[in-house]
């Protein structure tokens, strides 16, 4: 019976937890008659990509190079490698060692008839690059929230809002009220709309 290992990794851009990935891949192994001999997991604790250590992936690569792995089951192509270079390097290590890779989300198995073609690899590389960029953005946002950084435009001071409200109520136009109150015409327009709704 073919022996396989599972690799799972959590990250801000993946809605499926490491445990969820493992359970799914275990079911895949059962359906295919593969025996899971070991599970490698990475649960990064740092929100900063430069501190995103992945000992599980490092152990997996070491096991592949030592000849202890026949098949690797991975939830998705974006679970491997911090960069496109590392992603390609991982597949090259597997190719040299004669290890097949199963990617669940992409439904690709390098050992089967639907193994990687040049078109498959190109698509996977593009997807990995997009996900890496998205992961970087989400990590940055999470780190900013942790540091109590506010997103979006700063709130308009209440004094300016009150001044604009008074000017609008006195009959001033939107642009003039905004200019005199020190707020944008768009903000003055939204304020006027809110005033009209309240008066209705």
LINJORA-V781791 format. One record per residue. N is the residue number from 0. RES is the residue in one letter. PSI is psi in degrees with one decimal (none if undefined). OMEGA is omega in radians with two decimals (NA if undefined). Layout:
BEGIN
N/RES/PSI/OMEGA  N/RES/PSI/OMEGA
END
This chain:
BEGIN
0/X/127.9/-3.12  1/X/138.0/-3.13  2/X/136.0/-3.12  3/X/160.4/3.01  4/X/157.6/-3.14  5/X/138.7/3.00  6/X/129.5/3.13  7/X/144.1/3.13  8/X/134.8/3.05  9/X/156.5/3.06  10/X/160.1/-3.10  11/X/-27.0/-3.06  12/X/-0.9/-3.12  13/X/118.5/-3.11  14/X/-12.1/-3.10  15/X/126.2/-3.14  16/X/166.7/3.10  17/X/-41.8/3.12  18/X/-38.6/3.10  19/X/-40.0/3.09  20/X/-43.2/-3.11  21/X/-45.5/3.14  22/X/-41.4/3.12  23/X/-45.0/-3.11  24/X/-31.7/3.05  25/X/-40.5/3.12  26/X/-39.0/3.09  27/X/-44.4/3.14  28/X/-42.8/3.12  29/X/-43.8/-3.14  30/X/-32.2/-3.10  31/X/-4.5/-3.12  32/X/27.7/3.11  33/X/142.0/3.09  34/X/122.7/3.12  35/X/115.5/-3.10  36/X/-25.7/-3.10  37/X/152.8/3.11  38/X/128.0/3.09  39/X/131.0/-3.07  40/X/141.5/2.99  41/X/126.8/3.06  42/X/81.1/-3.10  43/X/136.3/-3.13  44/X/-18.6/-3.13  45/X/141.2/3.08  46/X/-14.5/-3.14  47/X/129.5/-3.07  48/X/-34.0/-3.12  49/X/-21.3/3.13  50/X/10.6/-3.11  51/X/82.8/3.13  52/X/139.2/-3.11  53/X/74.8/-3.14  54/X/-31.3/3.12  55/X/-44.1/3.12  56/X/-38.5/3.12  57/X/-41.8/3.12  58/X/-37.4/3.11  59/X/-46.3/3.12  60/X/-40.2/3.12  61/X/-41.4/3.13  62/X/-38.6/3.11  63/X/-45.5/-3.13  64/X/-28.9/3.13  65/X/-6.3/3.13  66/X/19.1/-3.10  67/X/1.4/-3.06  68/X/136.6/3.06  69/X/-36.8/-3.08  70/X/140.3/3.11  71/X/128.5/3.09  72/X/124.0/-3.09  73/X/141.0/-3.07  74/X/-42.6/-3.12  75/X/161.8/-3.06  76/X/-27.3/-3.11  77/X/1.3/3.12  78/X/-16.0/-3.05  79/X/135.2/3.03  80/X/138.0/3.08  81/X/-19.3/-3.11  82/X/170.5/3.12  83/X/-35.4/3.12  84/X/-45.0/3.13  85/X/-35.7/3.11  86/X/-49.8/3.13  87/X/-39.0/3.14  88/X/-38.5/3.13  89/X/-46.2/-3.13  90/X/-30.4/3.09  91/X/-39.4/3.09  92/X/-43.5/3.12  93/X/-41.6/-3.13  94/X/-46.5/-3.12  95/X/-37.4/-3.11  96/X/-6.1/-3.12  97/X/29.5/-3.13  98/X/131.5/3.11  99/X/152.1/-3.10  100/X/131.5/3.06  101/X/124.7/3.12  102/X/112.0/-2.99  103/X/-51.7/-3.08  104/X/-34.8/-3.14  105/X/-8.5/-3.12  106/X/45.3/-3.14  107/X/136.9/3.11  108/X/112.7/-3.08  109/X/-13.0/3.14  110/X/-11.9/-3.07  111/X/-173.7/-3.12  112/X/-17.0/3.10  113/X/29.9/3.13  114/X/175.5/-3.00  115/X/123.7/2.97  116/X/174.2/3.11  117/X/-37.6/3.13  118/X/-42.4/3.11  119/X/-47.3/-3.08  120/X/-40.6/3.12  121/X/-44.6/3.12  122/X/-40.8/3.14  123/X/-39.9/3.13  124/X/-41.8/3.13  125/X/-42.9/3.13  126/X/-44.1/-3.14  127/X/-40.4/-3.13  128/X/-42.6/3.11  129/X/-44.2/-3.12  130/X/-35.8/3.12  131/X/-40.3/3.11  132/X/-42.4/3.14  133/X/-41.1/3.12  134/X/-39.6/3.14  135/X/-41.9/3.14  136/X/-46.3/-3.11  137/X/-38.0/3.09  138/X/-41.0/3.12  139/X/-42.2/3.12  140/X/-41.8/-3.14  141/X/-41.2/3.12  142/X/-37.8/3.13  143/X/-42.5/3.11  144/X/-36.3/3.12  145/X/-30.4/3.13  146/X/12.0/3.11  147/X/32.4/3.08  148/X/130.9/3.14  149/X/143.7/3.10  150/X/155.0/3.10  151/X/-173.2/-3.13  152/X/147.4/3.09  153/X/149.5/-3.14  154/X/147.4/3.11  155/X/132.2/3.13  156/X/140.5/-3.10  157/X/-31.2/-3.13  158/X/-39.5/3.13  159/X/-38.7/3.12  160/X/-43.8/-3.14  161/X/-40.2/3.11  162/X/-44.6/3.13  163/X/-37.6/3.12  164/X/-42.0/3.13  165/X/-42.0/-3.13  166/X/-42.1/3.12  167/X/-39.6/-3.14  168/X/-27.3/-3.14  169/X/-2.8/3.08  170/X/2.2/3.11  171/X/150.1/3.09  172/X/166.0/-3.09  173/X/-49.2/-3.11  174/X/-44.1/-3.12  175/X/-41.9/3.13  176/X/-40.3/3.12  177/X/-42.9/-3.13  178/X/-44.6/-3.11  179/X/-30.5/-3.13  180/X/-11.8/3.13  181/X/29.3/3.08  182/X/167.4/-3.11  183/X/159.8/3.11  184/X/-35.0/3.13  185/X/-41.6/3.12  186/X/-39.1/3.12  187/X/-37.2/3.12  188/X/-42.9/3.11  189/X/-38.9/3.14  190/X/-40.7/-3.14  191/X/-40.4/3.11  192/X/-40.7/3.14  193/X/-37.9/3.12  194/X/-40.5/3.14  195/X/-37.8/3.11  196/X/-40.1/-3.13  197/X/-33.1/-3.11  198/X/-20.1/-3.10  199/X/none/NA
END
